[in-house]
Amino acid sequence: MELKPRLLDIYIIRKFILTFFIALILIIGIVIIFDISEKIDDFVSKEAPLKAIIFDYYLNFIPYFVNMFSPLFVFITVIFFTSKMAADSEIVAILSCGISFHRMMVPYIISATLIAILSLGLNLFVIPRSNEIRVEFESKYIKGHNKTTVRDIHYQIAPGEFVFVESFSSWNNTAHRFTLEKVEKNRLVSKLSAQTAVWDSLGGCWKLKKYFIRDYSSSLSDQVRSGAQLDTVIDLSVSDLYIQKGAVETLSYKDLNRLIDVQKLRGDENVKVALIEKHTRFALPFSAFILTIMGVALSSKKRRGGIGWNIGIGIALSFSYILFLRFSQMFVYTDFLPPGIALWVPNILFAIIAGFLYKIAPK
């Protein structure tokens, strides 16, 4: 009986999606067990409530983990069920019915599209909010996630306004050796210096201690004012002083773009972290297409040793992709490549490999 293309599409898509989610459930269960064994001492010592552990941490840990390792899940899924189809001679039967290898790839691409849309939706709408709750839990109950001291901060907070901070302690929200300079037409017009600047969260301002203000006039008759304490409002919040990777992961796409614009204006080196996060959110979902094509090309041929060899190759290649994706971030930190190119280098390289494997795959 001839196998109709529409039935073939449903058959492969069902196998793809079902195997993908079964792999997710199994691996997530294993990871959670290992994570609990690693962090149980922190949970006990910090007296973390069971409700918070389940709903604030692990429930929000799952989307983060799924998205991070989605290339691995996609590749293993394709390798596993396609190798089984090849071992059971199903692919030979499909091709014998007159359906070309290219036509057989259509349901694979449809499945990869569904997974890519799911991954992109998680990146843009779900994960930022879940990361916010997860990071807050980690900073409260897990060791090694507390904010520390940041040194040598130089920001342009507005056109012609520059802030310099020698060090900032996040545990008491205090900036040491605080300086605010105002420049007009390439000329320094005023300089405010303070021994310390403490962030007032209620008033949304900085409380300067032991301050000096020097106004520079064109006639060289400078005016100097000083005092014990001064409240000042500037376009700089305490969160701006320790934006780290964990913080940018909690921002929505709109807020992330806003942060990038502000950090570029200020000349903030942390803008690289935000740019990496922005481009990763789009580059990672695209990997579903590349790894699907690569997986089918590798596993569509029946091998004498069974599917074990294919799964081994699949795990090695998928881990190398994830490793290369992380390594490509170093191109950004070292200013070797702009983020828009560096984060897509793994996709470009593996797309070339996938194209080559697809070309030589038995058809």
Secondary structure, 3 states (H helix, E strand, C coil): CCCCHHHHHHHHHHHHHHHHHHHHHHHHHHHHHHHHHHHHHHHHHCCCCHHHHHHHHHHHHHHHHHHHCHHHHHHHHHHHHHHHHHHCCHHHHHHHCCCCHHHHHHHHHHHHHHHHHHHHHHHHHHHHHHHHHHHHHHHHHCCCCCCCEEEEEEEEEECCEEEEEEEEECCCCEEEEEEEEEEECCEEEEEEEEEEEEEECCCCEEEEEEEEEEECCCCCCCEEEEEEEEEECCCCCHHHHHCCHHHHCCCCHHHHHHHHHHHHHHCCCCHHHHHHHHHHHHHHHHHHHHHHHHHHHHHCCCCCCCCHHHHHHHHHHHHHHHHHHHHCHHHHHCCCCCHHHHCCHHHHHHHHHHHHHHHHCCC
